[in-house]
């Protein structure tokens, strides 16, 4: 057993690595091309589909989340010899890889008392970032006498099949084992292994996840009820697939627009006007140079759509991760409205105001927009996941502060197939996990799931916002953002967030109490 190092391993892959394969190089070039696309056509569907993540380490405000939280020295790192393919019996299916998981025994009441086990399901990032950013387990394990477990998702961090990330991402054949069904089967195996090793047969397991990991937590409870007694699924947009959300193009970006409009009407209107202004300037001689100078781009603009895409995602992530201490939407609007900016006067032109918002979001920097950086393993992994099963139809409809850009599934499929050689399966998630008519189905079938959402989170538009049954409960907050409830508790937390967490803890406590009553009756 080893104590986990406090040092976080690098979360980027250097493009000049001597061991890099040609296909790996293609993936990096693919992501780079998407980030500087010259039109709002096929690549648009990648540029403007915001990532599902607990936090965004690339942005300065999420570094604050990580730096403010220390990783416990009580964590111990283990590796499980994991099966490559849980669902086939081909020779390669029996191949294995080492999957990382981390445990904290500090608060556990032990197997003899059937004390609970809290398991955090890692998602599309190295486990190192989860250990620093997630607080719900550490904050609540003492009151439950719970064992804490974090499990890393396959193909991320140190849990890489085929010996190396370069080999694992070689082509669609090696990437074909990279999906949510395999991931939750991994989690089930490791949880059962831990219980066996600790002789904790009757210790109830609560799985916890945020964002994509929240989806995994709810799906694991539905698929493996014998493994997990219950699930806390934070900001899990399980209904953003296959036409379940009635108007997906009125979903994500509509919530972003509402967040900005609720913050400042003048800010909202300025952003709304800016798109035409960008096109107007771009149409002038040397227009792209003018825009590049005005927005202090890190590299020359290849098109006006490159700038528009960067701004759209900035507004999207500001809304998705809008939280203390900076409250990014308010920061942008203060910049735009000139309340706290060197560009403060109201007679400034629209694009100068928008640039003031950019500065307010990114804070002091030598340049903004289109900075070329090494692609993170999260960006690379998630590009495969959304080109296979995570095909969320996120477009931009009418009535927002953005230009309408309808989602086009045909173009999306063509883009993915042209790169990976396989098209996405947009119907698979609902075929395998369900989702259509969710209340009708799950009120009799499912149990013990909390779906928590903050309604200022744009992904809440694809979340479960209404309670389905007495034990499948929606917990929503009007002012909450993405995964806020499972981040570490702070003395400055608002009352509504404190109440939300207390509600979740009360529900979990009731599940476990009922389980112990059932267990006692079972043993008699």
Buried (B, 14 or more C-beta within 10 A) or exposed (E): EEEBEEEBEEBBBEBEEEEBBEBBEBBBEBBBEBBBBEEBEBBBBBBBBBBBBBBBBBBBBBEBBBEEBEBBEBBBBBBBEBBBBBEEEEEEEEBEBBBBBBBBEBBBBBBEEBBBBBBBBBBBBBBBBBBBBBBBBBBBBEEBEBBBBBBBBBBBBBBBBBEEBBBBBBEBEBBBBBBBBBBBBBBBBBBBBBBEEBEBEBBBBBBBBBBBBBBBBBBBBBBBBEBBBBBBBBBBBBBBBBBBBEEBBBBBBBBBBBBBBEBBEEBBBBBBBBBEBBBEBBEEEEBBBBBBEBBBBBEEBBBBBBBBBBBBBBBBBBBBBBBBEBBBBBBBBBBBBBBEBEBBEEEBEBBBBBBBBBBBBBEEEEEBBBBEEBBBBBBBBBBBBBBBBBBBBBBBBEEBBBBEBEBBBEBBBBBBBEBBEBBBBBEBBBEBBBBEEBEEEBBEEBBBBBBBBBBBBBBBBBBBBEBBBEBBBBBBBEBBBBBBBBBBBEEEBEEEBEEBBEBBBEBBBBBBEBBBEEEEEEEE
